[in-house]
């Protein structure tokens, strides 16, 4: 009985298939679905989507791909084991890139600068992060120095230079790329200065910070490596002959052991501008003093995010009340355009202490200023577009 039913079902199935074969549609007559590319075009990242590169720039692993060239590189240095208080700046490069997601090349024009840095003829890319070892500070510093030197040695990508004095300042007489470093705690500047010294010799430093960072050492320092911290790196740079006697701090307001800290600071090669000086003298006077101090020397700009008041940038390891606003800081940076910048960094962004990503967003906007600062031959003049201030009032 079971076998009979099986045979009957097989016959019915065969007859069904045979009956419907004439109704089958050939494969070639199927409608081909429209593709994304044909219907919508290229895959464009939204501000909140896509790979995490600074301002949606081209991202390359420049340290391993030696064929990559550029004029300006953004380079992360996720190092924070030189801190004296709150750690966490190893996540700074991530936070700054995340804060930059609303920025992009196509919408890079700034009224304050009067330009779009991405449309000035220079190739700007994100070179990713140095894979810094978190277990051995001596090794980590060497890794950062080698990484920076590697990128600094690359040929520039553009045929027309946007940096007139680049080749004149370099020891080898050729123009080198410039790097904007994303820290990381402030210790990263020591390996950077070591790398720059090979190309330019001693450089002047413009140092935006609440703290001097020129101390000889911290209590408890008993080994050579323990002398290397985010508060001593400038002293060590002076001892190694990496910085000139024409450097200057801006935004200083930290507590000191006494006047001897200022005397030591002068030995290291710095003059200083306090955060209160902006109330007494104004931003134009601060700009004038900085420019006069560094002159025509090769200049490195290092900006600790704690130069900005912690009410506006809380995500940092050593906050100090009474800092500048982000607007004041940006105004001073614009006034420095035209100096002989060989590189720049922004450090001490520690997103674990941030709120609503305001510190990472502020840092990303300052990096955008750095790019415009590299491109400009002089400070921008106040804009006179339709609807703004009449010329006779500027």
Secondary structure, 3 states (H helix, E strand, C coil): CHHHHHHHHHHHHHHHHHHHHCCCCCHHHCCCCCCHHHHHCCCCCCCCCCCCCHHHCCECCCCCCCCCCCCEEEEEECCCCCCCCCCCHHHHHHHHHHHCCCCCHHHCEECCCCEEHHHCCCCEEEEEECCCCCCCHHHHHHHHHHHHHHHHCCCCCCCCCCCCCHHHHCCCCCCCCEEEEEECCCCHHHHHHHHHHHHHCCEEEEEECCCCCCCCCCCCCCCCHHHCCCCCHHHHHHHCCCECCCEEEEEECCCCCCHHHHHHHHHHCEEEEECCHHHHCCHHHHHHHHHHHHCCCEEEEEEEHHHECCCCCCCECCCCCCCECHHHHHHHHHHCCCCEEEEEEEECECHHHCCCCHHHHHHHHHHHHHHHHHHCCCCCCCCCCCCCCCHHHC
